[in-house]
Amino acid sequence: MPKIKAFTLFELIIVVIIIGIVSFLVLKLPVFSNEKIKKIENLRDILYPNGQVIITDKKIISSKKIDIKITNPKIFIFKDNMLIQKNLGEVNNSKILFRYQVKNGIGDSFILKCDEGIYIFKPFYIKKVLSLNEAKNKFLNIKYQPKYGSYY
């Protein structure tokens, strides 16, 4: 009778254990994982479809695993066609520096000015711009608004 070459049960168990350890490292450790983000532009995609991140002067409060750096943030909104800075209030006796929420896939709308740059937060995207004036024009979509006297 010819001898059949095959793997032993012990060898198969060792291979399964090695595959399990490698998959755990790739999926769970933040060094190898995509769960933490570094770019502000990716914030909406991470919080999609429902999520929120609040950055206070003490810590980051989030519904998802996020590691992001936003220094000296200033949030601007439009009221009566004027760009004004928004006060975000407090949570747990800490001043809120930044708050962004996505509900049913739709994000908040505002302009963020921080040390990392100037960003437009619109319901379906986040985009980095070069200046506050450019942010205002793109936020309001001025090129698509009618010019004075051009409408009927």
Backbone as ProteinMPNN parsed JSONL, in Angstrom:
{"seq_chain_A": "MPKIKAFTLFELIIVVIIIGIVSFLVLKLPVFSNEKIKKIENLRDILYPNGQVIITDKKIISSKKIDIKITNPKIFIFKDNMLIQKNLGEVNNSKILFRYQVKNGIGDSFILKCDEGIYIFKPFYIKKVLSLNEAKNKFLNIKYQPKYGSYY", "coords_chain_A": {"N_chain_A": [[0.853, -1.176, 0.0], [0.662, 2.189, -0.949], [2.205, 5.032, 0.611], [0.456, 7.856, 1.735], [0.887, 11.28, 1.374], [0.185, 13.849, 3.627], [-1.186, 16.598, 5.579], [-0.796, 16.826, 9.1], [-3.094, 16.793, 11.875], [-2.214, 18.472, 13.903], [-0.507, 20.289, 12.51], [-2.394, 21.591, 10.879], [-3.963, 22.88, 12.839], [-2.086, 24.697, 13.905], [-1.676, 26.377, 11.658], [-4.249, 27.503, 11.368], [-4.401, 28.918, 13.788], [-2.322, 30.804, 13.416], [-3.327, 32.25, 11.192], [-5.607, 33.325, 12.407], [-4.459, 35.03, 14.367], [-3.042, 36.89, 12.773], [-5.185, 38.012, 11.291], [-6.61, 39.208, 13.386], [-4.77, 41.165, 14.218], [-4.655, 42.809, 11.936], [-7.308, 43.689, 11.64], [-8.135, 44.773, 14.13], [-6.152, 46.276, 15.564], [-5.151, 49.67, 15.92], [-2.917, 50.585, 14.534], [-2.768, 49.172, 12.177], [-5.282, 49.457, 11.208], [-8.115, 51.036, 9.567], [-9.853, 52.416, 11.118], [-9.304, 54.681, 12.648], [-8.982, 58.123, 11.887], [-7.133, 60.613, 10.121], [-7.431, 62.807, 8.495], [-9.401, 65.706, 8.094], [-11.19, 65.923, 6.006], [-12.185, 63.344, 5.667], [-13.972, 62.919, 7.658], [-16.839, 62.947, 7.494], [-17.343, 60.605, 6.035], [-16.505, 58.634, 7.827], [-18.308, 58.961, 9.95], [-20.69, 58.383, 8.735], [-23.635, 56.32, 8.469], [-24.934, 57.564, 10.575], [-23.723, 59.535, 13.076], [-21.62, 61.259, 15.475], [-19.278, 63.755, 16.45], [-17.615, 65.38, 19.029], [-15.434, 67.806, 20.041], [-13.852, 68.842, 22.84], [-12.285, 71.128, 25.154], [-10.941, 69.336, 26.682], [-11.211, 66.61, 25.828], [-12.017, 64.142, 23.221], [-15.218, 63.357, 22.191], [-17.069, 60.858, 20.821], [-19.225, 58.972, 18.626], [-18.135, 57.089, 17.061], [-14.95, 55.447, 16.459], [-12.467, 57.677, 16.568], [-9.593, 59.527, 15.809], [-8.453, 62.489, 15.684], [-6.935, 65.594, 14.825], [-7.628, 68.824, 15.578], [-6.811, 72.032, 15.844], [-7.231, 75.1, 17.557], [-9.972, 75.699, 16.624], [-12.448, 77.525, 14.784], [-15.773, 78.074, 14.261], [-17.896, 78.981, 11.672], [-20.997, 80.366, 10.63], [-23.722, 81.298, 8.446], [-25.745, 84.062, 8.869], [-28.385, 86.107, 8.231], [-27.201, 86.713, 5.783], [-24.587, 87.196, 6.533], [-21.337, 86.344, 7.644], [-20.803, 84.794, 10.613], [-19.274, 83.994, 13.762], [-19.828, 80.973, 15.46], [-20.994, 80.073, 18.663], [-20.535, 77.181, 20.474], [-21.198, 76.21, 22.947], [-21.291, 74.254, 26.032], [-20.313, 71.039, 27.36], [-20.537, 68.682, 29.876], [-19.157, 70.428, 31.705], [-17.084, 71.343, 30.102], [-15.701, 73.347, 27.571], [-17.045, 73.39, 24.345], [-15.259, 72.961, 21.461], [-15.446, 72.094, 18.849], [-17.991, 70.664, 16.88], [-19.594, 68.126, 15.094], [-22.079, 66.565, 13.223], [-23.667, 63.771, 11.727], [-26.638, 62.822, 10.306], [-28.743, 60.374, 9.135], [-27.126, 60.179, 6.868], [-26.664, 62.814, 6.154], [-24.753, 65.631, 6.685], [-23.806, 68.315, 8.981], [-23.849, 71.868, 8.175], [-21.387, 74.25, 7.815], [-18.577, 76.522, 8.162], [-15.243, 75.794, 8.829], [-12.493, 77.116, 10.435], [-9.226, 76.539, 11.193], [-5.984, 75.71, 12.62], [-5.059, 73.768, 10.908], [-6.157, 74.364, 8.455], [-8.697, 75.757, 6.219], [-12.013, 74.75, 6.009], [-14.896, 73.637, 4.248], [-17.919, 72.563, 5.339], [-20.437, 70.805, 4.107], [-23.737, 69.385, 3.497], [-23.245, 66.938, 2.064], [-20.538, 66.645, 1.642], [-17.08, 67.392, 2.556], [-14.756, 69.904, 2.16], [-11.515, 71.22, 1.544], [-10.311, 74.541, 1.457], [-8.539, 77.509, 0.301], [-8.794, 80.139, 1.32], [-10.75, 82.266, 3.528], [-12.536, 83.872, 2.18], [-12.836, 82.489, -0.261], [-14.001, 80.21, 0.787], [-16.435, 81.253, 1.68], [-17.607, 82.024, -0.78], [-17.8, 79.523, -2.116], [-19.331, 78.123, -0.283], [-21.766, 79.458, -0.317], [-22.336, 79.132, -2.986], [-22.051, 81.194, -4.955], [-21.593, 81.643, -7.706], [-23.715, 80.38, -8.877], [-25.907, 81.792, -8.149], [-28.424, 84.218, -9.001], [-27.509, 87.231, -10.685], [-27.605, 90.754, -9.825], [-30.539, 92.149, -10.993], [-30.789, 90.299, -13.048], [-32.778, 88.49, -12.938], [-36.289, 87.704, -13.22]], "CA_chain_A": [[0.0, 0.0, 0.0], [1.496, 3.384, -1.013], [2.052, 5.98, 1.72], [-0.147, 9.116, 1.287], [1.425, 12.451, 2.065], [-0.891, 14.754, 4.051], [-0.897, 17.395, 6.768], [-1.331, 16.27, 10.34], [-4.054, 17.658, 12.56], [-1.437, 19.469, 14.624], [-0.073, 21.307, 11.545], [-3.573, 22.373, 10.484], [-4.338, 23.744, 13.968], [-1.095, 25.781, 13.962], [-1.965, 27.296, 10.544], [-5.482, 28.228, 11.708], [-4.062, 29.869, 14.857], [-1.537, 31.888, 12.812], [-4.26, 33.068, 10.388], [-6.442, 34.066, 13.36], [-3.667, 36.106, 14.99], [-2.775, 37.909, 11.753], [-6.437, 38.734, 10.987], [-6.906, 40.056, 14.536], [-3.882, 42.322, 14.169], [-5.015, 43.674, 10.809], [-8.644, 44.265, 11.795], [-8.423, 45.408, 15.415], [-5.159, 47.216, 16.073], [-5.239, 50.941, 15.204], [-1.753, 50.8, 13.676], [-3.049, 48.559, 10.885], [-6.693, 49.612, 10.891], [-8.607, 52.294, 8.998], [-10.886, 52.951, 11.991], [-8.922, 56.025, 13.07], [-8.757, 58.98, 10.731], [-6.22, 61.727, 10.346], [-7.83, 63.941, 7.677], [-10.707, 66.277, 8.387], [-12.049, 65.67, 4.848], [-12.756, 62.004, 5.768], [-14.804, 62.85, 8.856], [-18.211, 62.593, 7.141], [-17.375, 59.211, 5.624], [-16.376, 57.79, 9.015], [-19.518, 59.089, 10.762], [-21.836, 57.961, 7.924], [-24.786, 57.151, 8.166], [-25.329, 58.336, 11.753], [-22.636, 59.647, 14.033], [-21.339, 62.601, 15.97], [-18.008, 63.963, 17.132], [-17.52, 66.626, 19.781], [-14.099, 68.031, 20.579], [-13.869, 69.847, 23.892], [-10.931, 71.52, 25.551], [-10.344, 68.254, 27.463], [-11.183, 65.304, 25.172], [-12.854, 63.901, 22.047], [-16.385, 62.521, 22.462], [-17.53, 60.444, 19.507], [-19.972, 57.726, 18.523], [-17.262, 56.175, 16.312], [-13.557, 55.529, 16.881], [-11.863, 58.755, 15.799], [-8.407, 60.183, 16.357], [-8.27, 63.597, 14.752], [-6.359, 66.778, 15.453], [-8.146, 70.115, 15.129], [-6.326, 73.001, 16.824], [-7.787, 76.456, 17.481], [-11.072, 75.762, 15.658], [-13.469, 78.569, 14.8], [-16.89, 77.64, 13.437], [-18.636, 80.106, 11.113], [-22.255, 80.09, 9.953], [-24.284, 82.483, 7.812], [-27.004, 84.547, 9.418], [-28.724, 87.365, 7.553], [-26.195, 86.86, 4.724], [-23.309, 87.601, 7.117], [-20.536, 85.272, 8.227], [-20.61, 85.051, 12.032], [-18.697, 82.878, 14.492], [-20.842, 80.298, 16.263], [-20.63, 79.577, 19.982], [-21.075, 75.828, 20.548], [-21.646, 75.911, 24.302], [-20.503, 73.392, 26.914], [-20.778, 69.699, 27.689], [-19.823, 68.165, 31.053], [-18.295, 71.499, 32.204], [-15.974, 71.564, 29.174], [-16.078, 74.175, 26.443], [-17.048, 72.678, 23.065], [-14.48, 73.655, 20.442], [-15.865, 71.624, 17.532], [-19.071, 69.668, 16.89], [-20.053, 67.754, 13.757], [-23.03, 65.471, 13.327], [-24.24, 63.231, 10.498], [-27.897, 62.117, 10.562], [-29.282, 59.779, 7.909], [-26.204, 60.439, 5.764], [-26.576, 64.244, 5.861], [-23.938, 66.293, 7.692], [-24.044, 69.723, 9.308], [-23.279, 72.855, 7.262], [-20.688, 75.382, 8.415], [-17.195, 76.701, 7.723], [-14.293, 75.589, 9.914], [-11.161, 77.703, 10.286], [-8.357, 76.038, 12.251], [-4.567, 75.751, 12.251], [-4.831, 72.814, 9.824], [-6.663, 74.94, 7.208], [-10.082, 76.225, 6.177], [-12.815, 73.67, 5.454], [-16.325, 73.826, 4.042], [-18.721, 71.401, 5.706], [-21.749, 70.833, 3.463], [-24.448, 68.15, 3.857], [-22.772, 65.71, 1.433], [-19.084, 66.606, 1.476], [-16.207, 68.314, 3.284], [-13.726, 70.293, 1.206], [-10.531, 72.181, 2.019], [-10.115, 75.694, 0.58], [-7.346, 78.287, 0.63], [-9.057, 81.372, 2.055], [-12.094, 82.415, 4.072], [-13.37, 84.441, 1.116], [-13.158, 81.382, -1.169], [-14.94, 79.353, 1.516], [-17.741, 81.917, 1.652], [-18.15, 81.928, -2.138], [-18.169, 78.136, -2.416], [-20.387, 77.717, 0.631], [-23.019, 80.047, -0.795], [-22.469, 78.876, -4.424], [-22.335, 82.508, -5.532], [-21.615, 81.632, -9.165], [-25.004, 79.862, -9.324], [-26.983, 82.693, -7.755], [-28.671, 85.231, -10.027], [-26.886, 88.539, -10.516], [-28.573, 91.823, -9.606], [-31.269, 92.551, -12.185], [-30.804, 89.28, -14.095], [-33.927, 87.615, -12.761], [-37.54, 88.36, -13.591]], "C_chain_A": [[0.898, 1.239, 0.0], [1.186, 4.331, 0.154], [1.54, 7.317, 1.165], [0.453, 10.252, 2.1], [0.274, 13.404, 2.391], [-0.421, 15.561, 5.261], [-1.472, 16.695, 7.99], [-2.301, 17.27, 10.954], [-3.341, 18.776, 13.308], [-0.983, 20.601, 13.689], [-1.238, 22.189, 11.103], [-4.022, 23.322, 11.59], [-3.376, 24.922, 14.08], [-1.367, 26.808, 12.865], [-3.212, 28.126, 10.841], [-5.21, 29.266, 12.803], [-3.279, 31.052, 14.289], [-2.431, 32.805, 11.988], [-5.15, 33.902, 11.311], [-5.708, 35.229, 13.992], [-3.407, 37.227, 13.991], [-4.043, 38.69, 11.426], [-6.84, 39.64, 12.144], [-6.06, 41.316, 14.504], [-4.294, 43.298, 13.076], [-6.346, 44.374, 11.057], [-8.831, 45.083, 13.065], [-7.406, 46.42, 15.9], [-5.173, 48.507, 15.273], [-4.048, 51.211, 14.29], [-2.033, 50.283, 12.267], [-4.45, 48.869, 10.383], [-6.996, 50.966, 10.275], [-9.638, 52.957, 9.904], [-10.562, 54.356, 12.477], [-8.636, 56.858, 11.832], [-7.812, 60.101, 11.106], [-6.674, 62.967, 9.582], [-9.239, 64.407, 8.032], [-11.686, 65.977, 7.252], [-12.735, 64.304, 4.922], [-13.75, 61.861, 6.919], [-16.235, 62.41, 8.54], [-18.328, 61.116, 6.778], [-17.285, 58.263, 6.821], [-17.66, 57.814, 9.848], [-20.779, 58.619, 10.035], [-22.354, 56.611, 8.403], [-25.254, 57.994, 9.342], [-24.164, 58.352, 12.736], [-22.394, 61.085, 14.419], [-19.961, 62.627, 16.607], [-18.048, 65.335, 17.788], [-16.1, 66.707, 20.328], [-14.203, 69.16, 21.601], [-12.433, 70.233, 24.215], [-10.227, 70.424, 26.345], [-10.225, 66.934, 26.702], [-12.062, 65.286, 23.924], [-13.976, 62.951, 22.459], [-16.959, 62.15, 21.1], [-18.297, 59.139, 19.575], [-19.186, 56.673, 17.746], [-15.832, 56.376, 16.806], [-12.831, 56.535, 15.988], [-10.665, 59.31, 16.548], [-8.051, 61.284, 15.374], [-7.732, 64.802, 15.505], [-6.934, 68.022, 14.788], [-7.736, 71.12, 16.196], [-6.862, 74.388, 16.51], [-8.946, 76.558, 16.488], [-11.985, 76.961, 15.889], [-14.538, 78.144, 13.798], [-17.66, 78.874, 12.992], [-19.906, 79.601, 10.445], [-22.731, 81.398, 9.311], [-25.62, 82.808, 8.443], [-27.239, 85.923, 8.83], [-27.644, 87.729, 6.537], [-24.859, 87.398, 5.239], [-22.641, 86.394, 7.745], [-20.27, 85.605, 9.69], [-20.036, 83.795, 12.701], [-19.74, 82.308, 15.435], [-20.251, 79.84, 17.598], [-21.298, 78.224, 20.169], [-21.495, 75.406, 21.944], [-20.708, 75.011, 25.073], [-21.149, 72.023, 27.025], [-19.905, 69.178, 28.823], [-18.79, 69.156, 31.588], [-17.035, 71.699, 31.371], [-16.486, 72.381, 27.995], [-15.979, 73.361, 25.154], [-16.305, 73.534, 22.047], [-14.955, 73.313, 19.034], [-16.959, 70.575, 17.71], [-19.505, 69.414, 15.456], [-20.922, 66.518, 13.883], [-23.527, 65.079, 11.938], [-25.483, 62.443, 10.888], [-28.456, 61.655, 9.229], [-28.431, 60.124, 6.694], [-26.006, 61.897, 5.43], [-25.852, 64.936, 7.013], [-24.34, 67.741, 7.923], [-23.369, 70.63, 8.28], [-22.666, 74.011, 8.043], [-19.316, 75.491, 7.775], [-16.308, 76.585, 8.949], [-12.974, 76.252, 9.543], [-10.341, 77.237, 11.479], [-6.915, 76.114, 11.774], [-4.254, 74.829, 11.08], [-5.327, 73.326, 8.469], [-8.091, 75.442, 7.358], [-10.891, 75.18, 5.42], [-14.27, 74.094, 5.327], [-17.01, 72.518, 4.399], [-20.104, 71.606, 5.097], [-22.447, 69.506, 3.768], [-23.846, 66.867, 3.274], [-21.27, 65.659, 1.198], [-18.399, 67.589, 2.412], [-15.052, 68.623, 2.348], [-12.804, 71.342, 1.82], [-10.376, 73.286, 0.982], [-8.947, 76.523, 1.102], [-7.616, 79.517, 1.49], [-10.497, 81.387, 2.565], [-13.042, 82.993, 3.032], [-13.778, 83.354, 0.113], [-14.166, 80.439, -0.51], [-16.339, 79.946, 1.491], [-18.384, 81.774, 0.28], [-18.6, 80.508, -2.479], [-19.303, 77.656, -1.515], [-21.744, 78.21, 0.138], [-23.306, 79.749, -2.26], [-22.843, 80.148, -5.17], [-22.416, 82.465, -7.055], [-22.934, 81.092, -9.712], [-26.179, 80.745, -8.927], [-27.19, 83.752, -8.839], [-27.988, 86.557, -9.676], [-27.976, 89.596, -10.371], [-29.214, 92.215, -10.937], [-31.356, 91.489, -13.266], [-31.99, 88.32, -13.964], [-35.204, 88.413, -13.05], [-38.625, 88.068, -12.601]], "O_chain_A": [[1.794, 1.35, 0.837], [0.049, 4.413, 0.616], [2.126, 7.856, 0.226], [0.521, 10.203, 3.328], [-0.526, 13.728, 1.513], [0.598, 15.252, 5.879], [-2.516, 16.047, 7.911], [-2.317, 18.445, 10.589], [-3.823, 19.909, 13.337], [-1.077, 21.77, 14.065], [-1.082, 23.402, 10.968], [-4.421, 24.452, 11.309], [-3.815, 26.045, 14.327], [-1.293, 28.008, 13.129], [-3.224, 29.331, 10.588], [-5.737, 30.377, 12.743], [-3.553, 32.196, 14.652], [-2.303, 34.026, 12.079], [-5.416, 35.068, 11.021], [-6.277, 36.31, 14.14], [-3.541, 38.401, 14.336], [-3.989, 39.913, 11.296], [-7.361, 40.731, 11.914], [-6.567, 42.413, 14.736], [-4.275, 44.509, 13.296], [-6.492, 45.547, 10.713], [-9.631, 46.018, 13.066], [-7.782, 47.359, 16.602], [-5.204, 48.452, 14.043], [-4.167, 52.001, 13.354], [-1.593, 50.876, 11.282], [-4.77, 48.567, 9.234], [-6.238, 51.922, 10.438], [-10.242, 53.956, 9.513], [-11.478, 55.149, 12.698], [-8.108, 56.35, 10.843], [-7.71, 60.485, 12.271], [-6.336, 64.082, 9.981], [-10.144, 63.599, 8.242], [-12.879, 65.795, 7.498], [-13.778, 64.119, 4.295], [-14.309, 60.784, 7.123], [-16.788, 61.576, 9.257], [-19.291, 60.451, 7.162], [-17.918, 57.207, 6.826], [-18.055, 56.784, 10.394], [-21.829, 58.474, 10.66], [-21.516, 55.773, 8.738], [-25.897, 59.026, 9.147], [-23.687, 57.303, 13.168], [-22.893, 62.012, 13.78], [-19.528, 61.654, 17.224], [-18.462, 66.321, 17.177], [-15.627, 65.787, 20.995], [-14.59, 70.282, 21.273], [-11.488, 69.719, 23.616], [-9.043, 70.555, 26.655], [-9.253, 66.203, 26.894], [-12.75, 66.257, 23.608], [-13.723, 61.878, 23.006], [-17.298, 63.03, 20.31], [-18.065, 58.307, 20.453], [-19.536, 55.493, 17.772], [-15.536, 57.357, 17.488], [-12.609, 56.281, 14.805], [-10.714, 59.533, 17.758], [-7.418, 61.031, 14.349], [-8.04, 65.001, 16.68], [-6.751, 68.244, 13.591], [-8.24, 71.079, 17.318], [-6.936, 74.795, 15.35], [-8.917, 77.41, 15.599], [-12.256, 77.354, 17.024], [-14.242, 77.888, 12.631], [-18.034, 79.713, 13.812], [-19.91, 78.561, 9.786], [-22.201, 82.47, 9.603], [-26.506, 81.959, 8.544], [-26.382, 86.802, 8.924], [-27.225, 88.883, 6.437], [-24.089, 87.986, 4.479], [-23.307, 85.527, 8.311], [-19.587, 86.586, 9.986], [-20.285, 82.676, 12.254], [-20.448, 83.046, 16.12], [-19.15, 79.292, 17.65], [-22.517, 78.125, 20.035], [-22.093, 74.343, 22.109], [-19.502, 74.987, 24.828], [-22.351, 71.859, 26.817], [-18.678, 69.226, 28.741], [-17.664, 68.765, 31.892], [-16.024, 72.176, 31.885], [-17.578, 72.131, 27.484], [-14.961, 72.719, 24.895], [-16.672, 74.683, 21.8], [-14.876, 74.144, 18.13], [-16.867, 69.707, 18.579], [-19.753, 70.348, 14.694], [-20.562, 65.551, 14.554], [-23.775, 65.933, 11.087], [-25.411, 61.516, 11.694], [-28.623, 62.451, 8.305], [-28.965, 60.338, 5.605], [-25.252, 62.212, 4.51], [-26.272, 64.847, 8.166], [-25.114, 68.316, 7.157], [-22.433, 70.215, 7.597], [-23.343, 74.668, 8.834], [-18.936, 74.661, 6.949], [-16.579, 77.197, 9.982], [-12.409, 75.99, 8.481], [-10.697, 77.496, 12.629], [-6.653, 76.536, 10.647], [-3.3, 75.068, 10.339], [-4.952, 72.774, 7.435], [-8.623, 75.54, 8.464], [-10.512, 74.769, 4.324], [-14.805, 74.808, 6.175], [-16.707, 71.477, 3.817], [-20.853, 72.483, 5.527], [-21.797, 68.582, 4.256], [-23.921, 65.814, 3.907], [-20.781, 64.7, 0.602], [-19.025, 68.484, 2.981], [-14.434, 67.71, 1.8], [-13.258, 72.24, 2.529], [-10.315, 73.018, -0.218], [-8.433, 76.28, 2.193], [-6.774, 79.904, 2.299], [-11.346, 80.627, 2.1], [-14.222, 82.645, 3.004], [-14.931, 83.305, -0.314], [-15.074, 79.933, -1.169], [-17.319, 79.226, 1.302], [-19.565, 81.442, 0.177], [-19.665, 80.318, -3.066], [-20.144, 76.866, -1.945], [-22.736, 77.481, 0.17], [-24.391, 80.065, -2.749], [-23.819, 80.182, -5.919], [-23.227, 83.181, -7.644], [-23.252, 81.315, -10.88], [-27.316, 80.482, -9.318], [-26.239, 84.139, -9.519], [-27.909, 86.94, -8.509], [-29.127, 89.369, -10.746], [-28.518, 92.568, -11.889], [-31.946, 91.744, -14.316], [-32.171, 87.437, -14.802], [-35.183, 89.642, -13.113], [-39.749, 88.543, -12.759]]}, "name": "protein", "num_of_chains": 1, "seq": "MPKIKAFTLFELIIVVIIIGIVSFLVLKLPVFSNEKIKKIENLRDILYPNGQVIITDKKIISSKKIDIKITNPKIFIFKDNMLIQKNLGEVNNSKILFRYQVKNGIGDSFILKCDEGIYIFKPFYIKKVLSLNEAKNKFLNIKYQPKYGSYY"}
